[in-house]
């Protein structure tokens, strides 16, 4: 009987975790859809421009997600595994800082590459519109997050 209860508890835990992962993926997809709609509207892309723009931008966005979210999560996990920030010695803290600074440099390089690649597709004014649309979307997302609170975190 105890074994059956453990099995049921493990099964329910796995089911709830998989549900949370699916919800998180759905949430990310919703945000991505809102962002796509926002950028499309703000940039006023022609059909020909959009056909060339979106593959380049989506590849950039995927890489940016890796740099801004996944790599940061890795560092947070590493810090947590060491016992938290206060438990780090100076050497470990410097290593974390070096990784964070390198990550920021990679983000800048990625943005430069995006604008260089897109300059072959779009005129400079549309690139400025993209820059503004990206900034505006991030502000909207942050305001919505603050309005609904961290427990919701949904746009």
Buried (B, 14 or more C-beta within 10 A) or exposed (E): EEEEEEEEEEEEEEEEEEEEEEEEEEBEEEBBEBBBEBBBEBBEBEEEBBEBBBEBBEEBBEBBEEBBEEBBEEBEEBBEEBEEEEEBEEEBEEBBEEBEEEBEEBBEEBBEBBBEBBEEBBEEEBBEBBEEBBEEBEEBBEEBBEEEEEEEEEB
